[in-house]
Amino acid sequence: MLVHPEFDPIAFHIGSFGIHWYGLMYLIGFALFYTLGLYRSRQAWRDITKENLEDLLFLGMIGVILGGRLGFVLFYQPEYYLRHPLQIFAVWQGGMSAHGGFIGVILAICYFAWRKKKSPLTVGDFVAPLVPLGFFFGRLGNFINGELWGRAADPNFPLAMIFPQAEDNIPRHPSQLYEATAEGLILFLIVWIYSTKARPRGAVSGLFFLVYGVGRFIVEFFREPDSYLGLQALSLSRGQWLCIPLIAAGIGLMAYAYLKKEKA
């Protein structure tokens, strides 16, 4: 049986300042966003220039951080943060919502599209394939921190792992790695390959929502529900309920794209 190695949460120090693994994973995700975006910005038909990409990266970083944090506060622990409002700013203690990050990035895309007089769908189709590797490294950060562990697993299961942070010595699924695979690598490969040629405007964004929503919904069956929430209606987690609108939006957006057939 595997045992989580309890990594030091600080990757390295610069003087007296410690760089946490989780923050480092975010930086890697943003760097890959820019690198992959730079490659695709050279394809003129995508209608996104290098200068546009730099603006999108800046706005996207703000959207991810603010949206992710506020999403966690509102979706998962509103009562706690209502009693302790200053804790909203303690992002170094963890607590980011992928669904909140989605909302933040969508608002950033809409703002950018409005300023540059572009279609939000055109911008979204450009951004969507650049995001999944950020999810991949973010989930690796969760694993390194030993947080968001999985539900109990059969001790004979090859990947069963004891997380000392859980303080119960129960073999569990390393659901962070499942999420890194489903929401990161698989989502990246599907959306990147699909978007290598022009598709109806909005189809790439729709596929992103659909595949992410389905992948996250499935993996949530292996992830331990948050202790302060537990399972909710129909024995689904809060994360699964938040995935349902994403799946519906993905199906609707792809249907709209192919019915209208406006090529990127």
C-alpha positions in Angstrom: 0.0 0.0 0.0 1.2 3.5 -0.9 1.7 6.2 1.7 1.6 9.9 0.8 5.2 11.2 1.3 4.1 14.5 3.1 6.0 16.9 0.9 7.3 20.1 2.4 4.7 22.6 1.1 7.5 25.1 0.5 9.4 24.3 -2.7 12.3 26.6 -2.1 13.3 29.8 -0.4 14.4 33.1 -1.8 16.1 34.6 1.2 13.6 34.5 3.9 10.7 34.2 1.5 9.3 30.7 0.9 7.8 29.7 -2.5 5.0 27.3 -2.0 4.5 24.4 -4.4 0.9 25.3 -4.9 1.8 28.8 -6.1 4.6 27.4 -8.2 2.1 25.1 -9.9 -0.1 28.2 -10.8 3.0 29.9 -12.2 3.8 26.9 -14.4 0.2 26.9 -15.6 0.3 30.6 -16.6 3.6 30.0 -18.3 2.3 27.1 -20.4 -0.8 29.2 -21.2 1.4 31.9 -22.7 3.8 29.5 -24.5 1.0 27.5 -26.1 -0.9 30.7 -26.9 2.2 32.3 -28.5 2.4 29.3 -30.8 -1.3 29.6 -31.8 -1.2 33.4 -32.1 1.0 33.0 -35.2 -1.9 31.4 -37.0 -3.7 34.5 -38.4 -7.1 32.9 -38.8 -7.4 32.6 -35.1 -7.7 36.4 -34.9 -5.6 36.7 -31.7 -2.3 38.5 -31.8 0.7 38.3 -29.5 -0.3 41.6 -27.9 -3.9 40.2 -27.5 -2.4 37.1 -25.8 -0.5 39.2 -23.3 -3.6 41.1 -22.4 -5.6 37.8 -22.1 -2.9 36.4 -19.8 -3.1 39.4 -17.5 -6.9 39.4 -17.4 -7.0 35.6 -17.1 -4.7 35.6 -14.1 -7.0 38.1 -12.3 -10.1 36.1 -13.3 -8.6 32.8 -12.1 -7.4 34.1 -8.8 -10.4 36.4 -7.9 -13.0 34.0 -9.4 -11.4 30.9 -7.9 -11.2 32.5 -4.4 -14.7 34.1 -4.4 -16.2 30.9 -5.9 -14.8 28.9 -3.0 -16.1 31.5 -0.5 -19.6 31.6 -2.0 -20.1 28.0 -3.2 -18.5 26.1 -0.4 -18.1 28.0 2.9 -20.3 31.2 2.8 -21.3 31.0 6.5 -17.7 30.7 7.7 -16.4 33.6 5.6 -19.4 35.7 6.6 -18.3 35.3 10.2 -14.6 35.7 9.4 -14.5 38.2 6.4 -10.8 38.9 6.7 -10.0 35.2 6.0 -11.3 35.7 2.4 -7.9 37.3 1.7 -5.8 34.4 3.2 -5.4 32.6 -0.1 -2.1 31.1 1.1 -4.1 28.9 3.4 -5.8 27.3 0.3 -9.4 27.3 -0.9 -9.9 27.9 -4.6 -12.9 26.8 -6.7 -12.4 25.6 -10.2 -16.0 26.5 -11.0 -15.4 30.0 -9.6 -12.3 30.3 -11.7 -14.4 29.4 -14.7 -16.7 32.3 -14.0 -13.8 34.7 -13.4 -12.2 33.7 -16.7 -15.5 34.0 -18.6 -15.9 37.5 -17.3 -12.3 38.3 -18.3 -12.9 37.0 -21.8 -16.1 39.0 -22.1 -14.4 42.2 -21.0 -11.5 41.6 -23.4 -13.8 40.9 -26.3 -15.8 44.1 -25.5 -12.6 46.2 -25.4 -11.2 44.7 -28.6 -14.5 44.5 -30.4 -14.2 40.7 -30.9 -16.7 37.9 -30.5 -16.5 36.4 -27.0 -16.8 33.0 -28.7 -13.8 33.6 -30.9 -11.8 34.6 -27.8 -13.1 31.6 -25.8 -12.3 29.2 -28.6 -8.7 30.5 -28.5 -8.4 30.4 -24.7 -10.0 27.0 -24.1 -7.2 24.7 -25.3 -4.6 26.7 -23.3 -6.3 26.1 -19.9 -6.2 22.3 -19.2 -2.5 22.0 -18.4 -3.1 24.7 -15.7 -5.7 22.3 -14.2 -3.1 19.5 -14.4 -0.5 21.3 -12.5 -3.0 22.7 -10.0 -4.2 19.2 -9.1 -0.5 18.2 -8.7 -0.3 21.1 -6.2 -3.3 19.6 -4.3 -1.5 16.2 -4.3 1.8 17.7 -3.0 -0.1 19.5 -0.3 -1.9 16.3 0.7 -5.3 17.9 0.4 -8.6 17.0 -1.3 -7.8 13.3 -0.9 -10.1 10.6 -2.2 -12.7 8.3 -0.7 -11.9 5.0 1.0 -10.4 2.4 -1.4 -9.8 -1.3 -1.3 -6.4 -1.9 0.4 -5.5 -4.2 -2.5 -6.2 -1.6 -5.1 -2.8 -0.8 -6.7 -3.1 3.0 -6.2 -4.6 2.9 -2.7 -2.8 5.4 -0.6 -2.8 6.4 3.0 -2.9 10.2 3.5 -1.4 11.0 7.0 -3.1 14.4 6.7 -6.5 12.6 7.0 -5.4 11.2 10.4 -7.4 8.0 10.0 -5.0 5.6 8.3 -7.7 4.6 5.8 -6.5 3.6 2.3 -7.9 6.1 -0.1 -8.0 6.9 -3.8 -5.4 9.6 -4.8 -8.2 11.5 -6.5 -6.0 14.5 -7.0 -4.1 12.5 -9.6 -7.3 11.2 -11.2 -8.4 14.8 -11.5 -5.0 15.9 -12.9 -5.5 13.2 -15.6 -9.1 13.8 -16.4 -9.3 17.6 -16.1 -5.8 18.1 -17.3 -4.1 15.7 -19.7 -7.2 14.1 -21.3 -9.1 17.4 -21.5 -6.0 19.1 -23.1 -5.5 16.4 -25.7 -9.2 16.3 -26.8 -9.6 20.1 -27.0 -6.2 20.8 -28.4 -6.5 18.2 -31.2 -10.1 19.2 -32.0 -9.0 22.9 -32.3 -6.1 22.3 -34.6 -8.3 23.4 -37.5 -11.2 25.9 -37.8 -14.4 24.8 -36.2 -17.8 26.5 -36.0 -17.5 29.5 -33.7 -18.2 28.4 -30.1 -17.7 24.7 -30.7 -14.3 24.6 -29.1 -15.5 26.4 -26.0 -18.5 24.1 -25.9 -16.4 21.0 -26.1 -14.2 22.3 -23.3 -17.2 22.8 -21.0 -18.6 19.4 -21.9 -15.5 17.3 -21.4 -14.4 19.1 -18.3 -17.9 18.8 -16.8 -18.2 15.0 -17.5 -14.6 14.3 -16.4 -15.0 16.2 -13.1 -18.4 14.7 -12.5 -17.0 11.1 -12.8 -13.9 11.8 -10.7 -16.0 13.3 -7.9 -17.2 9.7 -7.2 -13.7 8.9 -6.0 -13.1 12.2 -4.1 -13.9 12.6 -0.5 -16.7 15.2 -0.1 -15.8 18.2 1.9 -16.4 17.5 5.5 -18.4 20.7 6.0 -20.8 19.8 3.1 -20.9 16.0 2.7 -23.1 14.5 0.0 -26.1 16.4 -1.1 -29.3 15.6 -3.0 -29.2 12.3 -4.9 -26.0 11.5 -3.0 -24.0 13.9 -5.3 -21.3 16.2 -4.1 -21.4 20.0 -4.4 -18.8 19.7 -7.1 -21.0 17.3 -9.1 -24.0 19.6 -8.9 -21.8 22.5 -10.1 -20.7 20.4 -13.1 -24.3 19.9 -14.4 -24.7 23.5 -15.6 -21.3 23.2 -17.3 -22.3 20.0 -19.1 -25.6 21.6 -20.2 -23.7 24.7 -21.3 -21.2 22.7 -23.3 -24.0 20.7 -25.1 -26.0 23.9 -25.8 -23.0 25.8 -27.1 -21.9 23.0 -29.4 -25.4 22.6 -30.7 -25.6 26.4 -31.3 -22.2 26.4 -33.0 -23.0 23.7 -35.5 -26.5 24.9 -36.2 -25.2 28.4 -37.0 -21.9 27.2 -38.5 -20.0 30.4 -38.3 -16.4 29.3 -39.0 -13.7 30.8 -36.8 
